[in-house]
């Protein structure tokens, strides 16, 4: 049976992967909507900037949890 640290890291990996896939899908949809409904104004970069900063915050938060789970167990 996998250890607790492994399960924490696996959960973080799965959530980051899901977040990245959702981010890419939504940004692609926003880019298509931007191109179709307002081609004269390019606004999709603001959505990408905001979501990218949230993704980096998510990555930072999970990396702290992942690194914390890699230490020795203290009994």
PDB file of N, CA, C and O in Angstrom:
ATOM      1  N   UNK A   1       0.850  -1.184   0.000  1.00  0.00           N
ATOM      2  CA  UNK A   1       0.000   0.000   0.000  1.00  0.00           C
ATOM      3  C   UNK A   1       0.900   1.253   0.000  1.00  0.00           C
ATOM      4  O   UNK A   1       1.849   1.331   0.780  1.00  0.00           O
ATOM      5  N   UNK A   2       0.603   2.225  -0.869  1.00  0.00           N
ATOM      6  CA  UNK A   2       1.431   3.431  -0.941  1.00  0.00           C
ATOM      7  C   UNK A   2       1.360   4.229   0.363  1.00  0.00           C
ATOM      8  O   UNK A   2       0.354   4.206   1.072  1.00  0.00           O
ATOM      9  N   UNK A   3       2.440   4.926   0.654  1.00  0.00           N
ATOM     10  CA  UNK A   3       2.496   5.741   1.855  1.00  0.00           C
ATOM     11  C   UNK A   3       1.680   7.013   1.717  1.00  0.00           C
ATOM     12  O   UNK A   3       1.231   7.378   0.630  1.00  0.00           O
ATOM     13  N   UNK A   4       1.502   7.675   2.846  1.00  0.00           N
ATOM     14  CA  UNK A   4       0.712   8.902   2.877  1.00  0.00           C
ATOM     15  C   UNK A   4       1.356  10.001   2.024  1.00  0.00           C
ATOM     16  O   UNK A   4       0.662  10.729   1.315  1.00  0.00           O
ATOM     17  N   UNK A   5       2.685  10.116   2.097  1.00  0.00           N
ATOM     18  CA  UNK A   5       3.384  11.131   1.304  1.00  0.00           C
ATOM     19  C   UNK A   5       3.189  10.923  -0.188  1.00  0.00           C
ATOM     20  O   UNK A   5       2.983  11.880  -0.934  1.00  0.00           O
ATOM     21  N   UNK A   6       3.254   9.669  -0.619  1.00  0.00           N
ATOM     22  CA  UNK A   6       3.033   9.367  -2.031  1.00  0.00           C
ATOM     23  C   UNK A   6       1.620   9.748  -2.450  1.00  0.00           C
ATOM     24  O   UNK A   6       1.418  10.314  -3.524  1.00  0.00           O
ATOM     25  N   UNK A   7       0.648   9.440  -1.607  1.00  0.00           N
ATOM     26  CA  UNK A   7      -0.751   9.756  -1.945  1.00  0.00           C
ATOM     27  C   UNK A   7      -0.965  11.269  -2.021  1.00  0.00           C
ATOM     28  O   UNK A   7      -1.713  11.745  -2.875  1.00  0.00           O
ATOM     29  N   UNK A   8      -0.316  12.026  -1.136  1.00  0.00           N
ATOM     30  CA  UNK A   8      -0.431  13.494  -1.181  1.00  0.00           C
ATOM     31  C   UNK A   8       0.154  14.013  -2.484  1.00  0.00           C
ATOM     32  O   UNK A   8      -0.464  14.839  -3.156  1.00  0.00           O
ATOM     33  N   UNK A   9       1.339  13.536  -2.845  1.00  0.00           N
ATOM     34  CA  UNK A   9       1.980  13.982  -4.092  1.00  0.00           C
ATOM     35  C   UNK A   9       1.156  13.584  -5.314  1.00  0.00           C
ATOM     36  O   UNK A   9       1.044  14.352  -6.269  1.00  0.00           O
ATOM     37  N   UNK A  10       0.589  12.399  -5.284  1.00  0.00           N
ATOM     38  CA  UNK A  10      -0.236  11.937  -6.408  1.00  0.00           C
ATOM     39  C   UNK A  10      -1.487  12.795  -6.551  1.00  0.00           C
ATOM     40  O   UNK A  10      -1.880  13.143  -7.665  1.00  0.00           O
ATOM     41  N   UNK A  11      -2.111  13.137  -5.433  1.00  0.00           N
ATOM     42  CA  UNK A  11      -3.296  13.998  -5.484  1.00  0.00           C
ATOM     43  C   UNK A  11      -2.927  15.380  -6.026  1.00  0.00           C
ATOM     44  O   UNK A  11      -3.657  15.936  -6.847  1.00  0.00           O
ATOM     45  N   UNK A  12      -1.811  15.933  -5.579  1.00  0.00           N
ATOM     46  CA  UNK A  12      -1.371  17.232  -6.081  1.00  0.00           C
ATOM     47  C   UNK A  12      -1.113  17.177  -7.580  1.00  0.00           C
ATOM     48  O   UNK A  12      -1.501  18.086  -8.314  1.00  0.00           O
ATOM     49  N   UNK A  13      -0.464  16.120  -8.031  1.00  0.00           N
ATOM     50  CA  UNK A  13      -0.173  15.978  -9.463  1.00  0.00           C
ATOM     51  C   UNK A  13      -1.454  15.914 -10.275  1.00  0.00           C
ATOM     52  O   UNK A  13      -1.563  16.549 -11.324  1.00  0.00           O
ATOM     53  N   UNK A  14      -2.423  15.151  -9.793  1.00  0.00           N
ATOM     54  CA  UNK A  14      -3.684  15.016 -10.524  1.00  0.00           C
ATOM     55  C   UNK A  14      -4.447  16.341 -10.565  1.00  0.00           C
ATOM     56  O   UNK A  14      -5.005  16.702 -11.601  1.00  0.00           O
ATOM     57  N   UNK A  15      -4.472  17.060  -9.452  1.00  0.00           N
ATOM     58  CA  UNK A  15      -5.190  18.337  -9.426  1.00  0.00           C
ATOM     59  C   UNK A  15      -4.506  19.384 -10.298  1.00  0.00           C
ATOM     60  O   UNK A  15      -5.181  20.163 -10.971  1.00  0.00           O
ATOM     61  N   UNK A  16      -3.182  19.412 -10.293  1.00  0.00           N
ATOM     62  CA  UNK A  16      -2.476  20.360 -11.164  1.00  0.00           C
ATOM     63  C   UNK A  16      -2.693  20.034 -12.640  1.00  0.00           C
ATOM     64  O   UNK A  16      -2.850  20.937 -13.463  1.00  0.00           O
ATOM     65  N   UNK A  17      -2.702  18.760 -12.969  1.00  0.00           N
ATOM     66  CA  UNK A  17      -2.955  18.348 -14.352  1.00  0.00           C
ATOM     67  C   UNK A  17      -4.368  18.743 -14.772  1.00  0.00           C
ATOM     68  O   UNK A  17      -4.569  19.256 -15.874  1.00  0.00           O
ATOM     69  N   UNK A  18      -5.345  18.507 -13.901  1.00  0.00           N
ATOM     70  CA  UNK A  18      -6.730  18.888 -14.207  1.00  0.00           C
ATOM     71  C   UNK A  18      -6.837  20.401 -14.372  1.00  0.00           C
ATOM     72  O   UNK A  18      -7.499  20.882 -15.292  1.00  0.00           O
ATOM     73  N   UNK A  19      -6.192  21.146 -13.487  1.00  0.00           N
ATOM     74  CA  UNK A  19      -6.231  22.600 -13.567  1.00  0.00           C
ATOM     75  C   UNK A  19      -5.614  23.089 -14.882  1.00  0.00           C
ATOM     76  O   UNK A  19      -6.154  23.989 -15.526  1.00  0.00           O
ATOM     77  N   UNK A  20      -4.500  22.504 -15.271  1.00  0.00           N
ATOM     78  CA  UNK A  20      -3.855  22.898 -16.525  1.00  0.00           C
ATOM     79  C   UNK A  20      -4.748  22.592 -17.731  1.00  0.00           C
ATOM     80  O   UNK A  20      -4.851  23.405 -18.649  1.00  0.00           O
ATOM     81  N   UNK A  21      -5.389  21.430 -17.729  1.00  0.00           N
ATOM     82  CA  UNK A  21      -6.271  21.080 -18.852  1.00  0.00           C
ATOM     83  C   UNK A  21      -7.488  21.997 -18.926  1.00  0.00           C
ATOM     84  O   UNK A  21      -7.892  22.411 -20.013  1.00  0.00           O
ATOM     85  N   UNK A  22      -8.066  22.311 -17.784  1.00  0.00           N
ATOM     86  CA  UNK A  22      -9.209  23.235 -17.764  1.00  0.00           C
ATOM     87  C   UNK A  22      -8.755  24.615 -18.226  1.00  0.00           C
ATOM     88  O   UNK A  22      -9.456  25.276 -18.992  1.00  0.00           O
ATOM     89  N   UNK A  23      -7.588  25.051 -17.767  1.00  0.00           N
ATOM     90  CA  UNK A  23      -7.071  26.361 -18.153  1.00  0.00           C
ATOM     91  C   UNK A  23      -6.871  26.445 -19.662  1.00  0.00           C
ATOM     92  O   UNK A  23      -7.268  27.429 -20.285  1.00  0.00           O
ATOM     93  N   UNK A  24      -6.270  25.441 -20.242  1.00  0.00           N
ATOM     94  CA  UNK A  24      -6.027  25.442 -21.686  1.00  0.00           C
ATOM     95  C   UNK A  24      -7.340  25.443 -22.459  1.00  0.00           C
ATOM     96  O   UNK A  24      -7.486  26.172 -23.440  1.00  0.00           O
ATOM     97  N   UNK A  25      -8.293  24.628 -22.017  1.00  0.00           N
ATOM     98  CA  UNK A  25      -9.588  24.549 -22.689  1.00  0.00           C
ATOM     99  C   UNK A  25     -10.332  25.882 -22.628  1.00  0.00           C
ATOM    100  O   UNK A  25     -10.852  26.354 -23.638  1.00  0.00           O
ATOM    101  N   UNK A  26     -10.380  26.483 -21.444  1.00  0.00           N
ATOM    102  CA  UNK A  26     -11.099  27.752 -21.292  1.00  0.00           C
ATOM    103  C   UNK A  26     -10.396  28.871 -22.054  1.00  0.00           C
ATOM    104  O   UNK A  26     -11.057  29.706 -22.671  1.00  0.00           O
ATOM    105  N   UNK A  27      -9.076  28.897 -22.019  1.00  0.00           N
ATOM    106  CA  UNK A  27      -8.364  29.939 -22.761  1.00  0.00           C
ATOM    107  C   UNK A  27      -8.556  29.793 -24.270  1.00  0.00           C
ATOM    108  O   UNK A  27      -8.655  30.789 -24.987  1.00  0.00           O
ATOM    109  N   UNK A  28      -8.609  28.564 -24.744  1.00  0.00           N
ATOM    110  CA  UNK A  28      -8.888  28.352 -26.160  1.00  0.00           C
ATOM    111  C   UNK A  28     -10.293  28.845 -26.503  1.00  0.00           C
ATOM    112  O   UNK A  28     -10.494  29.492 -27.531  1.00  0.00           O
ATOM    113  N   UNK A  29     -11.266  28.536 -25.637  1.00  0.00           N
ATOM    114  CA  UNK A  29     -12.633  29.027 -25.842  1.00  0.00           C
ATOM    115  C   UNK A  29     -12.699  30.546 -25.808  1.00  0.00           C
ATOM    116  O   UNK A  29     -13.403  31.153 -26.614  1.00  0.00           O
ATOM    117  N   UNK A  30     -11.974  31.165 -24.883  1.00  0.00           N
ATOM    118  CA  UNK A  30     -11.943  32.625 -24.810  1.00  0.00           C
ATOM    119  C   UNK A  30     -11.298  33.221 -26.058  1.00  0.00           C
ATOM    120  O   UNK A  30     -11.762  34.237 -26.575  1.00  0.00           O
ATOM    121  N   UNK A  31     -10.234  32.593 -26.541  1.00  0.00           N
ATOM    122  CA  UNK A  31      -9.581  33.089 -27.746  1.00  0.00           C
ATOM    123  C   UNK A  31     -10.519  33.014 -28.951  1.00  0.00           C
ATOM    124  O   UNK A  31     -10.574  33.936 -29.764  1.00  0.00           O
ATOM    125  N   UNK A  32     -11.257  31.906 -29.055  1.00  0.00           N
ATOM    126  CA  UNK A  32     -12.221  31.788 -30.155  1.00  0.00           C
ATOM    127  C   UNK A  32     -13.349  32.803 -30.016  1.00  0.00           C
ATOM    128  O   UNK A  32     -13.773  33.397 -31.008  1.00  0.00           O
ATOM    129  N   UNK A  33     -13.840  33.007 -28.791  1.00  0.00           N
ATOM    130  CA  UNK A  33     -14.896  34.006 -28.572  1.00  0.00           C
ATOM    131  C   UNK A  33     -14.376  35.409 -28.864  1.00  0.00           C
ATOM    132  O   UNK A  33     -15.088  36.225 -29.449  1.00  0.00           O
ATOM    133  N   UNK A  34     -13.157  35.692 -28.465  1.00  0.00           N
ATOM    134  CA  UNK A  34     -12.561  36.996 -28.748  1.00  0.00           C
ATOM    135  C   UNK A  34     -12.458  37.227 -30.256  1.00  0.00           C
ATOM    136  O   UNK A  34     -12.776  38.306 -30.756  1.00  0.00           O
ATOM    137  N   UNK A  35     -12.020  36.222 -30.947  1.00  0.00           N
ATOM    138  CA  UNK A  35     -11.857  36.334 -32.411  1.00  0.00           C
ATOM    139  C   UNK A  35     -13.204  36.493 -33.115  1.00  0.00           C
ATOM    140  O   UNK A  35     -13.319  37.227 -34.097  1.00  0.00           O
ATOM    141  N   UNK A  36     -14.215  35.801 -32.604  1.00  0.00           N
ATOM    142  CA  UNK A  36     -15.519  35.813 -33.272  1.00  0.00           C
ATOM    143  C   UNK A  36     -16.348  37.067 -32.939  1.00  0.00           C
ATOM    144  O   UNK A  36     -16.926  37.684 -33.833  1.00  0.00           O
ATOM    145  N   UNK A  37     -16.404  37.436 -31.662  1.00  0.00           N
ATOM    146  CA  UNK A  37     -17.337  38.489 -31.252  1.00  0.00           C
ATOM    147  C   UNK A  37     -16.720  39.880 -31.153  1.00  0.00           C
ATOM    148  O   UNK A  37     -17.429  40.878 -31.278  1.00  0.00           O
ATOM    149  N   UNK A  38     -15.434  39.957 -30.936  1.00  0.00           N
ATOM    150  CA  UNK A  38     -14.798  41.281 -30.871  1.00  0.00           C
ATOM    151  C   UNK A  38     -13.384  41.212 -31.439  1.00  0.00           C
ATOM    152  O   UNK A  38     -12.407  41.361 -30.704  1.00  0.00           O
ATOM    153  N   UNK A  39     -13.278  40.987 -32.741  1.00  0.00           N
ATOM    154  CA  UNK A  39     -11.944  40.857 -33.342  1.00  0.00           C
ATOM    155  C   UNK A  39     -11.142  42.159 -33.323  1.00  0.00           C
ATOM    156  O   UNK A  39      -9.919  42.134 -33.457  1.00  0.00           O
ATOM    157  N   UNK A  40     -11.822  43.292 -33.157  1.00  0.00           N
ATOM    158  CA  UNK A  40     -11.119  44.573 -33.146  1.00  0.00           C
ATOM    159  C   UNK A  40     -10.453  44.857 -31.796  1.00  0.00           C
ATOM    160  O   UNK A  40      -9.552  45.692 -31.717  1.00  0.00           O
ATOM    161  N   UNK A  41     -10.886  44.177 -30.745  1.00  0.00           N
ATOM    162  CA  UNK A  41     -10.295  44.343 -29.412  1.00  0.00           C
ATOM    163  C   UNK A  41      -9.754  42.998 -28.945  1.00  0.00           C
ATOM    164  O   UNK A  41     -10.472  41.998 -28.916  1.00  0.00           O
ATOM    165  N   UNK A  42      -8.492  42.994 -28.587  1.00  0.00           N
ATOM    166  CA  UNK A  42      -7.846  41.771 -28.120  1.00  0.00           C
ATOM    167  C   UNK A  42      -7.826  41.778 -26.589  1.00  0.00           C
ATOM    168  O   UNK A  42      -7.009  42.464 -25.975  1.00  0.00           O
ATOM    169  N   UNK A  43      -8.741  41.004 -25.978  1.00  0.00           N
ATOM    170  CA  UNK A  43      -8.866  40.987 -24.519  1.00  0.00           C
ATOM    171  C   UNK A  43      -8.474  39.650 -23.894  1.00  0.00           C
ATOM    172  O   UNK A  43      -8.375  39.548 -22.671  1.00  0.00           O
ATOM    173  N   UNK A  44      -8.256  38.647 -24.697  1.00  0.00           N
ATOM    174  CA  UNK A  44      -8.005  37.317 -24.152  1.00  0.00           C
ATOM    175  C   UNK A  44      -6.698  37.255 -23.361  1.00  0.00           C
ATOM    176  O   UNK A  44      -6.552  36.391 -22.497  1.00  0.00           O
ATOM    177  N   UNK A  45      -5.754  38.142 -23.632  1.00  0.00           N
ATOM    178  CA  UNK A  45      -4.496  38.119 -22.886  1.00  0.00           C
ATOM    179  C   UNK A  45      -4.715  38.450 -21.413  1.00  0.00           C
ATOM    180  O   UNK A  45      -3.946  37.993 -20.568  1.00  0.00           O
ATOM    181  N   UNK A  46      -5.741  39.232 -21.082  1.00  0.00           N
ATOM    182  CA  UNK A  46      -6.016  39.546 -19.674  1.00  0.00           C
ATOM    183  C   UNK A  46      -6.561  38.324 -18.944  1.00  0.00           C
ATOM    184  O   UNK A  46      -6.255  38.098 -17.774  1.00  0.00           O
ATOM    185  N   UNK A  47      -7.359  37.552 -19.639  1.00  0.00           N
ATOM    186  CA  UNK A  47      -7.855  36.293 -19.058  1.00  0.00           C
ATOM    187  C   UNK A  47      -6.679  35.344 -18.847  1.00  0.00           C
ATOM    188  O   UNK A  47      -6.573  34.705 -17.800  1.00  0.00           O
ATOM    189  N   UNK A  48      -5.802  35.253 -19.833  1.00  0.00           N
ATOM    190  CA  UNK A  48      -4.634  34.375 -19.731  1.00  0.00           C
ATOM    191  C   UNK A  48      -3.705  34.833 -18.606  1.00  0.00           C
ATOM    192  O   UNK A  48      -3.170  34.001 -17.873  1.00  0.00           O
ATOM    193  N   UNK A  49      -3.509  36.126 -18.463  1.00  0.00           N
ATOM    194  CA  UNK A  49      -2.649  36.648 -17.401  1.00  0.00           C
ATOM    195  C   UNK A  49      -3.218  36.327 -16.017  1.00  0.00           C
ATOM    196  O   UNK A  49      -2.490  35.883 -15.130  1.00  0.00           O
ATOM    197  N   UNK A  50      -4.510  36.551 -15.841  1.00  0.00           N
ATOM    198  CA  UNK A  50      -5.148  36.269 -14.550  1.00  0.00           C
ATOM    199  C   UNK A  50      -5.111  34.777 -14.240  1.00  0.00           C
ATOM    200  O   UNK A  50      -4.739  34.380 -13.136  1.00  0.00           O
ATOM    201  N   UNK A  51      -5.492  33.959 -15.200  1.00  0.00           N
ATOM    202  CA  UNK A  51      -5.525  32.528 -14.957  1.00  0.00           C
ATOM    203  C   UNK A  51      -4.119  31.955 -14.786  1.00  0.00           C
ATOM    204  O   UNK A  51      -3.908  31.047 -13.983  1.00  0.00           O
ATOM    205  N   UNK A  52      -3.173  32.483 -15.533  1.00  0.00           N
ATOM    206  CA  UNK A  52      -1.787  32.042 -15.380  1.00  0.00           C
ATOM    207  C   UNK A  52      -1.240  32.351 -13.997  1.00  0.00           C
ATOM    208  O   UNK A  52      -0.521  31.538 -13.416  1.00  0.00           O
ATOM    209  N   UNK A  53      -1.577  33.527 -13.463  1.00  0.00           N
ATOM    210  CA  UNK A  53      -1.116  33.862 -12.113  1.00  0.00           C
ATOM    211  C   UNK A  53      -1.795  32.967 -11.075  1.00  0.00           C
ATOM    212  O   UNK A  53      -1.164  32.587 -10.088  1.00  0.00           O
ATOM    213  N   UNK A  54      -3.059  32.627 -11.281  1.00  0.00           N
ATOM    214  CA  UNK A  54      -3.728  31.684 -10.377  1.00  0.00           C
ATOM    215  C   UNK A  54      -3.104  30.302 -10.472  1.00  0.00           C
ATOM    216  O   UNK A  54      -2.959  29.612  -9.463  1.00  0.00           O
ATOM    217  N   UNK A  55      -2.734  29.897 -11.680  1.00  0.00           N
ATOM    218  CA  UNK A  55      -2.083  28.595 -11.843  1.00  0.00           C
ATOM    219  C   UNK A  55      -0.731  28.579 -11.143  1.00  0.00           C
ATOM    220  O   UNK A  55      -0.378  27.582 -10.513  1.00  0.00           O
ATOM    221  N   UNK A  56       0.024  29.657 -11.241  1.00  0.00           N
ATOM    222  CA  UNK A  56       1.312  29.724 -10.551  1.00  0.00           C
ATOM    223  C   UNK A  56       1.137  29.695  -9.035  1.00  0.00           C
ATOM    224  O   UNK A  56       1.933  29.077  -8.328  1.00  0.00           O
ATOM    225  N   UNK A  57       0.088  30.367  -8.533  1.00  0.00           N
ATOM    226  CA  UNK A  57      -0.198  30.314  -7.096  1.00  0.00           C
ATOM    227  C   UNK A  57      -0.561  28.886  -6.688  1.00  0.00           C
ATOM    228  O   UNK A  57      -0.135  28.404  -5.639  1.00  0.00           O
ATOM    229  N   UNK A  58      -1.340  28.229  -7.515  1.00  0.00           N
ATOM    230  CA  UNK A  58      -1.723  26.840  -7.283  1.00  0.00           C
ATOM    231  C   UNK A  58      -0.481  25.954  -7.272  1.00  0.00           C
ATOM    232  O   UNK A  58      -0.338  25.092  -6.405  1.00  0.00           O
ATOM    233  N   UNK A  59       0.399  26.162  -8.216  1.00  0.00           N
ATOM    234  CA  UNK A  59       1.639  25.392  -8.305  1.00  0.00           C
ATOM    235  C   UNK A  59       2.512  25.628  -7.070  1.00  0.00           C
ATOM    236  O   UNK A  59       3.076  24.683  -6.518  1.00  0.00           O
ATOM    237  N   UNK A  60       2.623  26.879  -6.642  1.00  0.00           N
ATOM    238  CA  UNK A  60       3.407  27.200  -5.456  1.00  0.00           C
ATOM    239  C   UNK A  60       2.828  26.518  -4.221  1.00  0.00           C
ATOM    240  O   UNK A  60       3.561  25.918  -3.435  1.00  0.00           O
ATOM    241  N   UNK A  61       1.508  26.612  -4.055  1.00  0.00           N
ATOM    242  CA  UNK A  61       0.839  26.015  -2.891  1.00  0.00           C
ATOM    243  C   UNK A  61       1.056  24.504  -2.863  1.00  0.00           C
ATOM    244  O   UNK A  61       1.395  23.948  -1.819  1.00  0.00           O
ATOM    245  N   UNK A  62       0.868  23.850  -3.977  1.00  0.00           N
ATOM    246  CA  UNK A  62       1.021  22.403  -4.015  1.00  0.00           C
ATOM    247  C   UNK A  62       2.479  21.979  -3.910  1.00  0.00           C
ATOM    248  O   UNK A  62       2.762  20.912  -3.365  1.00  0.00           O
ATOM    249  N   UNK A  63       3.411  22.777  -4.413  1.00  0.00           N
ATOM    250  CA  UNK A  63       4.819  22.404  -4.286  1.00  0.00           C
ATOM    251  C   UNK A  63       5.243  22.440  -2.829  1.00  0.00           C
ATOM    252  O   UNK A  63       6.059  21.622  -2.403  1.00  0.00           O
ATOM    253  N   UNK A  64       4.707  23.369  -2.063  1.00  0.00           N
ATOM    254  CA  UNK A  64       5.000  23.397  -0.630  1.00  0.00           C
ATOM    255  C   UNK A  64       4.493  22.132   0.048  1.00  0.00           C
ATOM    256  O   UNK A  64       5.197  21.541   0.868  1.00  0.00           O
ATOM    257  N   UNK A  65       3.279  21.714  -0.289  1.00  0.00           N
ATOM    258  CA  UNK A  65       2.724  20.489   0.293  1.00  0.00           C
ATOM    259  C   UNK A  65       3.478  19.254  -0.159  1.00  0.00           C
ATOM    260  O   UNK A  65       3.678  18.319   0.616  1.00  0.00           O
ATOM    261  N   UNK A  66       3.893  19.254  -1.411  1.00  0.00           N
ATOM    262  CA  UNK A  66       4.631  18.108  -1.942  1.00  0.00           C
ATOM    263  C   UNK A  66       5.998  17.999  -1.279  1.00  0.00           C
ATOM    264  O   UNK A  66       6.410  16.914  -0.869  1.00  0.00           O
ATOM    265  N   UNK A  67       6.691  19.112  -1.175  1.00  0.00           N
ATOM    266  CA  UNK A  67       8.008  19.086  -0.541  1.00  0.00           C
ATOM    267  C   UNK A  67       7.888  18.732   0.938  1.00  0.00           C
ATOM    268  O   UNK A  67       8.767  18.059   1.477  1.00  0.00           O
ATOM    269  N   UNK A  68       6.834  19.165   1.597  1.00  0.00           N
ATOM    270  CA  UNK A  68       6.634  18.841   3.013  1.00  0.00           C
ATOM    271  C   UNK A  68       6.389  17.353   3.201  1.00  0.00           C
ATOM    272  O   UNK A  68       6.735  16.792   4.241  1.00  0.00           O
ATOM    273  N   UNK A  69       5.791  16.707   2.196  1.00  0.00           N
ATOM    274  CA  UNK A  69       5.494  15.280   2.328  1.00  0.00           C
ATOM    275  C   UNK A  69       6.706  14.416   2.009  1.00  0.00           C
ATOM    276  O   UNK A  69       6.645  13.199   2.184  1.00  0.00           O
ATOM    277  N   UNK A  70       7.804  15.005   1.548  1.00  0.00           N
ATOM    278  CA  UNK A  70       8.985  14.226   1.168  1.00  0.00           C
ATOM    279  C   UNK A  70      10.000  14.094   2.294  1.00  0.00           C
ATOM    280  O   UNK A  70      10.991  13.378   2.150  1.00  0.00           O
ATOM    281  N   UNK A  71       9.768  14.769   3.403  1.00  0.00           N
ATOM    282  CA  UNK A  71      10.710  14.686   4.516  1.00  0.00           C
ATOM    283  C   UNK A  71      10.560  13.369   5.264  1.00  0.00           C
ATOM    284  O   UNK A  71       9.664  12.571   4.986  1.00  0.00           O
ATOM    285  N   UNK A  72      11.442  13.168   6.199  1.00  0.00           N
ATOM    286  CA  UNK A  72      11.361  11.973   7.022  1.00  0.00           C
ATOM    287  C   UNK A  72      10.149  12.055   7.946  1.00  0.00           C
ATOM    288  O   UNK A  72       9.753  13.134   8.388  1.00  0.00           O
ATOM    289  N   UNK A  73       9.587  10.920   8.219  1.00  0.00           N
ATOM    290  CA  UNK A  73       8.469  10.902   9.160  1.00  0.00           C
ATOM    291  C   UNK A  73       9.023  11.031  10.567  1.00  0.00           C
ATOM    292  O   UNK A  73       9.988  10.360  10.931  1.00  0.00           O
ATOM    293  N   UNK A  74       8.413  11.887  11.341  1.00  0.00           N
ATOM    294  CA  UNK A  74       8.861  12.130  12.716  1.00  0.00           C
ATOM    295  C   UNK A  74       7.905  11.434  13.666  1.00  0.00           C
ATOM    296  O   UNK A  74       6.716  11.748  13.729  1.00  0.00           O
ATOM    297  N   UNK A  75       8.444  10.505  14.384  1.00  0.00           N
ATOM    298  CA  UNK A  75       7.584   9.738  15.304  1.00  0.00           C
ATOM    299  C   UNK A  75       7.972  10.025  16.729  1.00  0.00           C
ATOM    300  O   UNK A  75       7.371   9.480  17.655  1.00  0.00           O
TER     301      UNK A  75
END
